[in-house]
Amino acid sequence: MGKLPALARAYVAGVIALGGVLLVVSMPLLFRSPGLFVALLALSSLTSAFKINLPLPGSGSTMSVSYTVDFAALLLLGPADTMLIAAASAWSQCSFRIKERNPAYRTLFSMASLVVTVFLAGLVYSRLGGVHPPAITSSRGLLDLPVPIIGATATYYLANTVLVALAVALSTRQAFVKLWTETFLESAPNYCAGALVAALGAVLVNGRYYLIVPLAAAPLYLSYRAYRMYIDHLQDERRHDKEISGMYLATIEALALAIDAKDQTTHTHIRRVQVYAVGLARALGMSEKEIQGVTTAALLHDIGKLAVPEHILSKPGALTPEEFKKIRIHPQVGAEIIEHVPFPYPVAPLILNHHERWDGKGYPLHQGRRDPARRTHPERGRFLRRPDDRPAVPPRDVARGGGQHAGAGGRQGARPGTRAPVSRDSPCADAGGEDG
């Protein structure tokens, strides 16, 4: 658990502690119907093998049909016995038929989150007038039964999915609402179908219609197969998108290298910019989507040099003020070229600001830390400045009027008061070249 962010560690530990307390408190209320408890415990552990891997990279989250058995146990036995059944089911789900062994904290969190979920669902069920076990003794009883079951179903669904989604969001630094809606919202019909089957099975068991109970499993299996097909299709689409994205990035990289080859004085500059910029982005804890934007911007940040005459880029002598003025337009031109490309992450602002300075003496917008009203994203664009402490032209004399940028080296990579991940004493620091 040490690899998790501090907030995620605190949250996971809190849920585990709460689940343990609820289990301990419920001990005196256990085993009021030992035979039914053992049967439901075995059935829940068995059905936990029928699980679906949720499309949450790096989380290892799964969903199984044991939820239906757990919900039936809640209706038949009450929350105390069901919390123990659900915890055993979660342990089985995390321990068997898995591709790789789950860390202990993940298994404990899965168990505890289900204990908390069962407790909350049982509390709502009782407050809405539900009884254990549910029985239909009259037409009045038939009308009163749906309200507590619907309330318990909604509570179970929300508590279970929110607890898991919040853990994943904190662990991976993703937006909670977006993650929940994209991953767990589609499972709502599956929860409703499972609750309906569980309620029907509980009523049949209470009425001792044991031979009819297996027939209730048919709609549950169909719901499980339908949801599994949906998840498989979703994973295939994401795999295809990832492959297309890889090809897209390879094309961008080829274009960037072609630009790099045009300017012989900054050879391999783009590679160095990419390595350092992505390293800085990761060190600052940016999201994967933002890091993808930095990666792409690092490759394309000098695309505006296509508008700079080649004789200026490769000129061995001093540049005139007019020539240096043409050099200084390449961030603006690059941003204008890229802003029409529908990237799923910000790229153009980073390209526009990659020559800005904290003191406002950069270009093309002269934005700085002390001028927030005029800033777009200069602080992120400066990620692209750190690899090279020297100006956008070769280390040579610049004619008077163009020397403003020549003294900009050495301090543009790190924000005042912060420490860059790579120091000047590092061997990597000597890999710098001309700043693009």
Secondary structure, DSSP 4 states (H G I P E B T S, - for coil): -TTS-HHHHHHHHHHHHHHHHHHHHHGGG--SSHHHHHHHHHHHHHHTTSEEE-S-TTT--EEETHHHHHHHHHHHH-HHHHHHHHHHHHHHHHHSS-SSPPPHHHHHHHHHHHHHHHHHHHHHHHHTT--SS----SHHHHHHSHHHHHHHHHHHHHHHHHHHHHHHHHHHT--HHHHHHHHTGGGHHHHHHHHHHHHHHHHHHHTT-TTTGGGGHHHHHHHHHHHHHHHHHHHHHHHHHHHHHHHHHHHHHHHHHHHHHH-GGGTTHHHHHHHHHHHHHHHTT--HHHHHHHHHHHHHTTGGGGGS-HHHHT--SPBPHHHHHHHTTHHHHHHHHHTTS--SS--HHHHHTTT--TTS--SSS---TT-GGG-SSHHHHGGGTTT--B-SS-SS-B-TTS-TGGG-TTSSSS-TT---SS-TTSGGGGG--B--
